[in-house]
Amino acid sequence: MDETPLAARPLEVVIPVHNGAELLSDCLASVIPQLGPGDRITVVDDGSGDASAEIAAQAGARVLRTDTAQGPYLARQSAAMSSQAFGLIFFDMRSRALPGWLETHRTLLSEPGVALSATDVRVLSGNSVAERIAALQQPYRLAIYTDGQRDPYFPTCNLGVRTEAFTAVDGFTDVRSGGDADLCWRIQRAGLGRLAARDEVLVLWQPRSSLRAAFEQAYRFGRGHRALMRASGRALPAEPVRKAVRARRYGYLLGLLRSGTRVRDLALLGVLRAVFWIGVLRGPSGPGSAG
């Protein structure tokens, strides 16, 4: 058991960014005040053509740069594999940390037998259709990834990992989507530790405002989902439509209608789900090609 005092166990927050200058300042402003002695924040500028790197440097973050965009998982990998911290906290330029967020990760990762940590995330709403739909979906609800899951995981918008567990499995695989699930599954199946989660919203997430970007993300997530299912030996649902219209789905939609949700937004939410399943059906057969 690690006898190092909890407050002395350093964490490294890793944030990949690609042309995210307009988002990065708020993200860094929410994280940097929470850093303790020995903690570090690293921003990986993944081939940006804007001022992302300059903004990160001015805020006091360590900055790593790549000449060309490699994708978010390879960007995280470049910082994480050389880290000397006790734990790695993977964050997103769209994420905003609330007070107590970093210390919660430190506490969870310090529990015996724990290799992964997460807290709940709430997706913010906004004026655009895409933002409203994202808020309806709440795609980063902790329950989605932990309740009843054989191997729970959490997305890298708010995922903590013990560095020794991360390096033991050689970190992320070369994927465009789904690398977070793949990493968590490999760590747990190797017996390196479990996921500990706090059912408290300590991160807010700013969604994309462009409907086109939302559709592209849904399709990419579908492709990544198929690759992960195949690689993990899990069967894909034979009838995705039947799964989507179970009684609890009807109840969920009815609740949204009663709360005053716009019918147009509900219709677009259904289209997004359809785009996701198109991505599943057209996706690759393994995580190495999930981009």
C-alpha positions as CSV (number, residue, x, y, z in Angstrom):
1,M,0.0,0.0,0.0
2,D,1.3,3.5,-0.9
3,E,2.1,5.3,2.4
4,T,2.7,8.6,0.7
5,P,0.3,11.2,2.3
6,L,-2.7,11.9,0.1
7,A,-1.9,15.6,-0.4
8,A,1.6,14.7,-1.6
9,R,0.5,12.4,-4.4
10,P,1.0,14.5,-7.5
11,L,-1.4,14.5,-10.4
12,E,-0.9,15.6,-14.0
13,V,-3.9,17.0,-15.9
14,V,-3.6,16.3,-19.6
15,I,-5.7,18.3,-22.1
16,P,-5.4,17.8,-25.9
17,V,-6.5,20.7,-28.0
18,H,-6.9,21.2,-31.8
19,N,-7.9,24.7,-32.8
20,G,-9.6,25.3,-29.5
21,A,-8.5,28.8,-28.6
22,E,-12.0,30.0,-27.9
23,L,-12.6,27.2,-25.4
24,L,-9.3,26.7,-23.8
25,S,-9.1,29.8,-21.6
26,D,-12.2,28.9,-19.6
27,C,-11.1,25.3,-19.3
28,L,-7.7,26.3,-17.9
29,A,-9.2,28.9,-15.6
30,S,-11.3,26.2,-13.9
31,V,-8.4,23.8,-13.5
32,I,-5.3,25.8,-12.6
33,P,-6.6,27.2,-9.2
34,Q,-7.1,23.6,-8.1
35,L,-3.5,22.4,-8.7
36,G,-1.6,21.6,-5.5
37,P,2.1,21.3,-4.8
38,G,3.6,18.9,-7.3
39,D,0.6,18.9,-9.6
40,R,1.0,19.8,-13.2
41,I,-1.2,20.7,-16.2
42,T,-0.1,19.8,-19.7
43,V,-1.8,21.0,-22.9
44,V,-1.0,19.0,-26.0
45,D,-1.4,21.3,-29.0
46,D,-2.4,18.8,-31.7
47,G,-1.4,20.6,-34.9
48,S,-3.5,23.7,-34.2
49,G,-3.6,26.6,-36.6
50,D,-4.8,29.1,-34.0
51,A,-3.4,30.5,-30.7
52,S,-4.2,27.5,-28.6
53,A,-0.5,26.9,-27.6
54,E,0.1,30.6,-26.8
55,I,-3.0,30.7,-24.6
56,A,-1.9,27.6,-22.7
57,A,1.6,28.9,-22.2
58,Q,0.3,32.3,-20.9
59,A,-1.9,30.5,-18.4
60,G,1.1,28.7,-17.0
61,A,0.5,25.2,-18.5
62,R,3.3,23.0,-19.9
63,V,2.8,22.9,-23.6
64,L,3.7,20.1,-26.0
65,R,3.2,20.5,-29.7
66,T,2.7,18.3,-32.7
67,D,3.3,19.6,-36.3
68,T,0.2,17.7,-37.6
69,A,-3.0,16.6,-36.0
70,Q,-2.7,13.1,-34.7
71,G,-6.1,12.8,-33.0
72,P,-6.9,13.3,-29.3
73,Y,-5.8,9.9,-28.0
74,L,-2.3,10.0,-29.6
75,A,-2.0,13.6,-28.3
76,R,-2.8,12.4,-24.7
77,Q,-0.4,9.5,-25.1
78,S,2.5,11.8,-25.9
79,A,2.2,13.5,-22.6
80,A,1.0,10.6,-20.4
81,M,3.7,8.0,-21.2
82,S,6.4,10.3,-19.9
83,S,4.6,11.5,-16.8
84,Q,6.1,11.0,-13.3
85,A,2.9,11.8,-11.5
86,F,1.0,9.4,-9.3
87,G,-2.1,9.9,-11.4
88,L,-3.1,11.1,-14.8
89,I,-6.3,13.2,-15.1
90,F,-7.6,13.3,-18.7
91,F,-9.7,16.3,-19.4
92,D,-11.2,18.0,-22.4
93,M,-11.0,21.6,-23.7
94,R,-14.8,21.7,-23.5
95,S,-14.8,20.6,-19.8
96,R,-15.1,23.0,-16.9
97,A,-14.0,21.8,-13.4
98,L,-16.1,22.7,-10.4
99,P,-14.5,23.2,-6.9
100,G,-13.3,20.0,-5.4
101,W,-12.9,18.2,-8.7
102,L,-9.2,17.5,-8.6
103,E,-9.1,16.5,-4.9
104,T,-11.9,14.1,-5.5
105,H,-9.8,12.4,-8.2
106,R,-6.8,12.3,-5.9
107,T,-8.9,10.7,-3.1
108,L,-10.5,8.1,-5.4
109,L,-7.2,7.1,-7.0
110,S,-5.6,6.7,-3.6
111,E,-8.2,4.1,-2.5
112,P,-6.8,0.5,-2.3
113,G,-7.4,-1.5,-5.5
114,V,-8.4,1.5,-7.5
115,A,-6.8,2.3,-10.9
116,L,-9.4,4.5,-12.5
117,S,-11.6,7.4,-11.2
118,A,-14.5,9.5,-12.5
119,T,-17.2,11.9,-11.3
120,D,-20.5,12.8,-12.9
121,V,-20.6,15.4,-15.7
122,R,-23.4,17.7,-16.7
123,V,-23.6,18.9,-20.3
124,L,-24.6,22.5,-20.6
125,S,-27.4,23.8,-22.8
126,G,-27.3,26.8,-25.1
127,N,-29.1,28.8,-27.8
128,S,-28.3,26.5,-30.7
129,V,-30.3,23.4,-31.6
130,A,-27.1,21.3,-31.3
131,E,-26.5,22.6,-27.8
132,R,-30.1,21.9,-26.7
133,I,-30.0,18.4,-28.1
134,A,-26.7,17.7,-26.3
135,A,-28.3,18.9,-23.0
136,L,-31.3,16.6,-23.6
137,Q,-29.0,13.6,-24.3
138,Q,-26.6,14.2,-21.3
139,P,-24.2,11.8,-23.0
140,Y,-21.7,11.9,-20.1
141,R,-24.0,10.9,-17.3
142,L,-22.0,8.6,-15.0
143,A,-24.8,6.1,-14.8
144,I,-24.5,5.3,-18.6
145,Y,-21.0,4.0,-18.1
146,T,-21.2,2.4,-14.7
147,D,-24.7,1.1,-13.8
148,G,-25.0,-2.6,-14.6
149,Q,-21.8,-2.6,-16.7
150,R,-19.6,-5.7,-16.6
151,D,-16.5,-3.5,-17.1
152,P,-17.4,0.1,-16.2
153,Y,-15.5,2.9,-17.9
154,F,-15.7,6.7,-18.4
155,P,-14.9,9.1,-21.2
156,T,-11.7,11.1,-21.2
157,C,-13.6,14.3,-20.7
158,N,-13.1,13.5,-17.0
159,L,-11.1,10.3,-16.4
160,G,-8.4,9.6,-13.8
161,V,-5.9,6.8,-14.2
162,R,-3.1,5.7,-12.0
163,T,0.1,6.3,-14.0
164,E,1.5,2.8,-13.2
165,A,-1.6,1.2,-14.6
166,F,-1.6,3.4,-17.7
167,T,2.0,2.5,-18.5
168,A,1.5,-1.2,-17.7
169,V,-0.9,-1.5,-20.6
170,D,1.1,0.9,-22.9
171,G,-1.6,3.5,-22.7
172,F,-4.0,4.3,-25.5
173,T,-4.3,2.4,-28.7
174,D,-4.3,4.3,-32.0
175,V,-8.0,5.1,-32.3
176,R,-10.1,8.2,-33.2
177,S,-13.1,7.2,-31.0
178,G,-13.6,4.8,-28.1
179,G,-10.0,4.8,-26.8
180,D,-11.3,5.6,-23.3
181,A,-13.4,2.5,-23.0
182,D,-10.6,0.4,-24.5
183,L,-8.1,1.7,-22.0
184,C,-10.4,1.1,-19.0
185,W,-11.2,-2.4,-20.1
186,R,-7.6,-3.4,-20.6
187,I,-6.6,-2.1,-17.2
188,Q,-9.4,-3.9,-15.4
189,R,-8.9,-7.1,-17.3
190,A,-5.2,-7.1,-16.5
191,G,-6.1,-7.0,-12.8
192,L,-4.5,-3.6,-12.3
193,G,-7.4,-2.1,-10.4
194,R,-11.1,-1.1,-10.6
195,L,-13.0,2.1,-11.4
196,A,-14.0,4.2,-8.5
197,A,-16.7,6.9,-9.2
198,R,-18.2,9.8,-7.3
199,D,-21.9,10.3,-8.1
200,E,-21.5,14.1,-8.0
201,V,-21.4,16.6,-10.8
202,L,-18.0,18.1,-10.6
203,V,-17.5,18.9,-14.3
204,L,-19.6,20.9,-16.7
205,W,-19.2,20.2,-20.5
206,Q,-19.7,22.8,-23.2
207,P,-21.3,21.1,-26.3
208,R,-20.7,21.9,-29.9
209,S,-22.9,24.6,-31.3
210,S,-22.9,23.3,-34.9
211,L,-25.5,20.7,-35.8
212,R,-23.1,19.4,-38.5
213,A,-20.4,18.8,-35.9
214,A,-22.9,17.0,-33.7
215,F,-23.9,14.6,-36.6
216,E,-20.2,14.0,-37.4
217,Q,-19.5,13.2,-33.7
218,A,-22.5,10.8,-33.6
219,Y,-21.3,8.9,-36.7
220,R,-17.8,8.7,-35.4
221,F,-19.0,7.4,-32.0
222,G,-21.0,4.8,-33.8
223,R,-18.0,3.6,-35.7
224,G,-15.9,3.5,-32.6
225,H,-18.6,1.6,-30.8
226,R,-18.6,-1.2,-33.4
227,A,-14.9,-1.5,-33.3
228,L,-14.9,-1.8,-29.5
229,M,-17.6,-4.4,-29.4
230,R,-15.8,-6.5,-32.0
231,A,-12.5,-6.2,-30.3
232,S,-13.9,-7.0,-26.9
233,G,-15.8,-10.1,-28.2
234,R,-19.2,-8.6,-27.5
235,A,-22.1,-9.1,-29.8
236,L,-23.7,-6.1,-31.5
237,P,-27.4,-5.7,-31.0
238,A,-29.3,-7.6,-33.7
239,E,-32.1,-5.1,-33.8
240,P,-30.9,-1.6,-32.7
241,V,-34.3,-0.1,-33.5
242,R,-36.1,-2.5,-31.2
243,K,-33.7,-1.6,-28.4
244,A,-34.3,2.1,-29.0
245,V,-38.0,1.9,-28.6
246,R,-38.4,-0.1,-25.4
247,A,-41.0,1.2,-22.9
248,R,-38.4,3.1,-20.9
249,R,-37.5,5.0,-24.0
250,Y,-41.1,6.0,-24.5
251,G,-41.3,7.1,-20.9
252,Y,-38.2,9.2,-21.3
253,L,-39.5,10.9,-24.4
254,L,-42.9,11.5,-22.8
255,G,-41.2,13.1,-19.9
256,L,-39.3,15.4,-22.2
257,L,-42.5,16.4,-23.9
258,R,-44.3,17.1,-20.6
259,S,-41.3,19.3,-19.6
260,G,-41.8,21.5,-22.6
261,T,-39.1,20.2,-24.8
262,R,-39.6,21.3,-28.4
263,V,-40.9,18.6,-30.8
264,R,-38.3,19.6,-33.4
265,D,-35.5,19.0,-30.9
266,L,-36.9,15.6,-30.1
267,A,-37.1,14.7,-33.8
268,L,-33.4,15.8,-34.3
269,L,-32.5,13.8,-31.2
270,G,-34.0,10.7,-33.0
271,V,-32.0,11.5,-36.2
272,L,-28.8,11.7,-34.2
273,R,-29.5,8.3,-32.7
274,A,-30.0,7.0,-36.3
275,V,-26.7,8.5,-37.4
276,F,-25.0,6.8,-34.5
277,W,-26.4,3.4,-35.6
278,I,-25.4,4.1,-39.2
279,G,-21.9,4.5,-37.9
280,V,-22.2,1.2,-36.0
281,L,-23.3,-0.6,-39.1
282,R,-20.6,0.9,-41.3
283,G,-17.9,0.8,-38.7
284,P,-14.6,-1.1,-38.8
285,S,-14.0,-4.4,-37.1
286,G,-11.3,-3.5,-34.6
287,P,-10.2,-0.6,-32.3
288,G,-7.1,0.0,-34.3
289,S,-9.1,1.4,-37.1
290,A,-11.9,3.1,-35.2
291,G,-11.1,6.6,-36.6
